[in-house]
Amino acid sequence: MPTPRALPGCHLWFNFLTLEVMDRAAAPHGIELRFPFWDKRLVEFCVSLPAEQKMQQAGLG
């Protein structure tokens, strides 16, 4: 069972794997799905960044 802190990363990987399955299902029918921001290398890089580099406090209020 993932920890609460790990859940966003698990959700991200679940979505990524779902898109890979969709792509593999479409390919035999000559359909190429495009998800430019779901490049595996880009996603792995973003997931590997520390939280401090991914999020900034917005000046709300």
CORWO-V267496 format. One record per residue. N is the residue number from 1. RES is the residue in one small letter. OMEGA is omega in whole degrees, 0 to 359 (999 if undefined). Layout:
N | RES | OMEGA
N | RES | OMEGA
This chain:
1 | m | 180
2 | p | 177
3 | t | 178
4 | p | 180
5 | r | 182
6 | a | 184
7 | l | 179
8 | p | 178
9 | g | 178
10 | c | 179
11 | h | 180
12 | l | 181
13 | w | 177
14 | f | 178
15 | n | 180
16 | f | 180
17 | l | 177
18 | t | 179
19 | l | 177
20 | e | 179
21 | v | 178
22 | m | 180
23 | d | 180
24 | r | 178
25 | a | 182
26 | a | 186
27 | a | 181
28 | p | 181
29 | h | 177
30 | g | 180
31 | i | 178
32 | e | 179
33 | l | 181
34 | r | 175
35 | f | 189
36 | p | 181
37 | f | 177
38 | w | 174
39 | d | 186
40 | k | 181
41 | r | 179
42 | l | 180
43 | v | 179
44 | e | 178
45 | f | 181
46 | c | 179
47 | v | 183
48 | s | 180
49 | l | 175
50 | p | 182
51 | a | 182
52 | e | 180
53 | q | 181
54 | k | 186
55 | m | 174
56 | q | 176
57 | q | 177
58 | a | 180
59 | g | 181
60 | l | 174
61 | g | 999
